[in-house]
Amino acid sequence: MPDSRMRRGPLVLLILLAACGRTASDMSALQPGVDVAQAALRGGSPQTALQIASHVLQTAPGNEAALVVQGDALTELGRVDDARISYTEALKSNPESVGGEIGLGRLDLSSDPAKAEALLLEALQRDPRNTTALNDLGVARDLRGNHAGAQTAYRQALGINPQDTAAEVNLALSMAMSGSAGEAVDMLRPLASAPGASRKMQHDLAAALTMAGNRPEAARILSADLSPAQVQQALDAYAAARSGGPAALAVTPPATESAIALAPPAATTSPVQVQLAAVPTQAAAQAAWQHLQQQMPTLVSGRQPVFVEVERNGQVFWRLRTGGFADEAQALAFCHQAQAAGAACALAGSEAP
């Protein structure tokens, strides 16, 4: 399905930005220690949260709440395999663990959205008003091309919590991709114009504007952060998401349900790579990768670092790269999202040094 693969990059670029709320924030009756770990997560300190949760688990290995908080912290740190183990252990401790089901569902969003949807629906059967599960359910459905179902989930989340910005943004982008870009612009413009609005929020507005046919205004917004070439790449990616529409993004045969996943099947993976850093030592390159895992865990989730030693003019340095892209379009979409998060990124071969 070459067309679906071509559209995978723009779709994930648009949808996954607000997908990952924390599961533990929706759990009640957190125990002392676990609630401190959860507070650390809310404060943007996943490493601290991980240390506290691990300490709790030393004395209570089967503590469901601590296992879920540990999984959330590991997810934010980009340690996806470890997070999966933690959520699985939470479900072993309590087969009805809502936090465990949401955590595993979130980890499967990009690789197997059908499986993620099933897990999230199970979580919602136990906790119908869980806004994190509803928002992630919407993402899973959007990734499967079911925009109408996705929008129903986002609206349910907003009905429970009208201040849920993640659900509001995802609803707007889902609407833009399914033909209601004008309404999406009206929803996103106040958010992007608010004092302190993030660059990502402004880029979301640019995406909706592009899909609504207003490329000039979208280009002006993007030009504040991106080079002219990057602006053009971003506009093309946004337009591709809209031009596909529901039919082009839909996945019909069960065997192709992973065709719009973030990482393509190994058999179709191209050798395209992106470069994220060039530093004097391998240790510095490894530290740079660890920093990126903390800075943008969802984006680098499932990707592996590639360290390349280079000698130029008698000087040795190390390049940090990653791959697993279907083609250059997907790699460029990755770079655009990385740059929006404040990281350096370029197609391997076009970078310097």
N, C-alpha and C positions, 0 to 999 in steps of 0.2 A: 504494500500500500504506500507508494511513494508520496502521494499527495498528503496523506495523513502525517507522514514523517516530516515533510517540509513544514507543516504547520505546528508541529510539536513545540518548537522553540517559542514562537510568539504566544501560543496558548498558555504554556507554563509561566512565561514571563508575566503575563497579565493576572493569572489566577492565584499563583502560590504566594503572592506577597502578603496576604493577610490570613493565610490558612492556619497557621500554627499557634493557636492559643494554648495556654498551659492547662493540663488536665487537672492538676491538684487544686487549682483555685476553685474548682467546682465541687470538691469533696467537703463533706461536713465533718465535724467532730475530730479535727486534726489533733494529734497528741502533742504534748510539750516536746520540743525538739523538732518535730515535723513541721509545726506551724512556724517556727523560726526559719527553717529551711525554705518553706514556701515564701516567707517574707523576703528572704535573700533573692529568690527567683524574681519576685515582683520588682525588686530593687535593681535588677540587672546584674546579679552576681551569681551565675550558675555554679562557678567553682566552689564558692562558699556553701551554697545549697547542697552541692554534692558531698562535701566534707561532713556537713551536719547530718545529712540523711545516712551516710555510710556509718557514722558513729552510732546512730540509733540502731542500725541493722546489726551492729556487732553484738548488741545485747538482746535484740529481738529480730532474728533473721527473717521471720515470716511476717513482719509488720507491713500490711498492705499499703497503708498510707505512705510510709517511708519508701517503699519500693516504687510507688508511682512518682513521688517527688524526685527520687533518684533518677528514674527514667526521664522525667522532664528536664532535669539538669543535664544529663548525658546527651539528650537530643539537642539542647541549645549549644552544647560544646562540640557537636558534630560527631559524637561517638555513637553512631547509629546502631551498630551491632550490640554494643553493651546496653544501650537503651532498650533494645528489643528483649534482651535477656531479663532486664529488670521488670518490664511490663508483663512478660510471660510468667515470671515468678509471682507477681502480684495476682495474676489470674489463678495460679496454682493455690495460693493462699486463700483466695476468695473467687470462685468461678463466676461470680456475678459482679466482679470489680468493674465499675463504670470507667474509672480512671485507666485501668489496664486496657480495656477495649478501645477507648479513645486514643490512647498512646500508640497501640499497635496499628490502629486505623490510620493515624497520621503518618506513621512511618511507611505505610503502604501506598500513600496517596500518589506519589509520582511513578512508582513501579507497577502497581496493580490497583487502579482506582476501583475496579469492581469488587475486589476483596475488601478494600477500605470501606466502601459503601456498606457492605454487609456487616462489618464490625461496628460501624457507627450506628446503623439501624438497631443492632442489638443493644448498644449502649442507650439509645433513645427509648427503647421499650422499657428499660429499667428507670430511666430518668428523662421523661419527655420534655422537660424545660431546661435541659442542659444546652446553653447557647454555644459552648465550644463544640459540642458534638454536632449541633445543627449547622454551624458555620463550616466545619470540616466536611460534613455531608454535602453541602452545597458545592464545595470545591471538587469532591469526588465526582459528583454528577456533571459539573462543568467539564471536567477532564474526559468524561465519557461522551460529551456532546449533548447531554440532556440539560439544556439551559433552562427550560421551563421548570423542571424538577429542582434544579439548583436554586432558582429564584424563589421557589416556594419555601425551601429550607432557610434561605437568607431572611425572607420576610417573617418567618416564624421566629427566628432569633431576634429580629428587631421588634417584634410584637412583645416579646418577653423583656427585652432590654433595648429601648429606643436609642440609647447612647452607645450601642455596640458599633464602633467605627469600622472594625474589620468586616462585619457583615454588610454594612452600608457600602463600603468600597467594593467588595466582591459582588454585591448585587448590581451596582452601577456598571462594573466591567462586564458582567455576564449579560446585562441588558444591551450594552454596546455591541457585543459580539453577536447577539441574536437579532439585531436590527433596530434597536431603540437607542441609538447613540445620542440623539438629541436630549432625551430624558436623562441619560447617564451624565452628560455634560452638566445639566442643571443640578444634579445631585452632587457632583464632585467639585464644582466651582467654589461653593462656599467653604468646603473643607480645605481646598488647596489655597484659598485666599486668606484663611484665618492666620492670625499672628503665630509665628513659630511653626507653620506647616512644614513638614519634611520635604526634602527633594523628591522622595519617592511619591508622596502624595501629589506633588506638582506634575510628576511624570505620568501618574495615573490619569490626571486631567488631560495631559497631552495625548495619551492613548485614546481617550474617549473623543477628543476633538478630531483626531486623525480619522477615526472610524465614522465620525459625523461629517467628514469631508472638509474640515477646516484645518488643512495642513499648515497654512501660514501662521496662525496663532499657536498651533502645537510646536512649530519650529522655533518660534520666539521663546517659548517656555523652555524648551530643551537646550537652546543655545546658551542659557545661563550656566550650564554645567558641562556641555559636551562640545566637541569640535564639530565643524561643519560635516565632516565625513560621518562622524558618529550620529549626528542628528539625522542625516539621511538614512542611515542604517536602522535607527529606531523607528522612524516614520514608516519605512517599508515593512518592518516587523509588525507594527500596529495595524497597518493596512491589510497585511496578510491574514491576521487574526479575524478581521471583519469580513474580508472578501470570501473566506471559506464558508462562513455561515454555518448554521446547524447541520446541514446535510453533509458538507465536506468534513466536518469534525466528528460526525457520528461514527460509532464503531458498531458494525453489525455482526460479523461472524465471531463467535466466541474465541476462536484461535487468534484473533487480532486485537483483543481487548487491551493489550499493552502497547499498541502502536503509537499512542500519544503520551507514553511515559517519558519522564525526564531523561532517562538513559536508555538508548535503543538496545535491542538484543545484540549480543556479541557478534553474531554473524553479519550484521549490517553496520557495525561500528566502523567509521572511517578513521584514518590516522590524524585527523585534524586535532590540534592542540591549541591551548591558549597559554600565554605566559603571564604570570602574576607577580614575579619579582626577579631581580638579579642582584645578588649579594656576594660579599667576599668569601664566605665559607659555607660548607654544607650545613653546619650547625645553625647558621643564621637562616638558611633556606628552610630548615625544619621548623625553626621558631616562627618564621613567617607563615608557614602552613598552619601551625597551631593557632596563630593569631587570627587567620582567616576563618578557621573553624569556629572561633568564638565570635568573630565579627559578623559572619553571615552563614550560620550553621545550616539553614535550609537549602541555600544555594549550592554549597559544596557537599551536601549530604550524598553519600554513595559514590563520590568521586575519589580517585587516588592521586596523591602527589607524584610528580615525576621530577627528579633532581638531575640536572645536566651540568657536568663540569665543562667549562670552556676556558681556553687560554687565548688571550688576544694581546698583542704587543708586550709579551712577556708577563702579563698579569693574569692570574687565575681568578675566576669568579664562578658562582653557581646560579644557574637559572632554575626557578621554581615554575613548573608547568602542570597542567592537568588536561586530560582528554576525555574520551568516551562520547564524542559528539557525532551526530549522524552526518553533518556537513558543515560548511562554513557559516551558513545562515544560523544554525543553532548555536555555534560557537560565538558568533557576534551577538546573538541575543543574550547569551550568558555574560559576555563582557559588558554589555549595556547595563544589566542588572547589577553586576559587580561594581561598576563605576558609580551607579546610583547609590550604592551602599558605602562609597568612599574608598574603594580599593582600585589599584592599578590593574589593567587587563588589556591585552592585545593579542591578536592572532599570532601564533608562533611563526616566525619568519618575517613579521612586519615590525617586531619590537626592537628596541635598542637598550642596552648593547646586545 
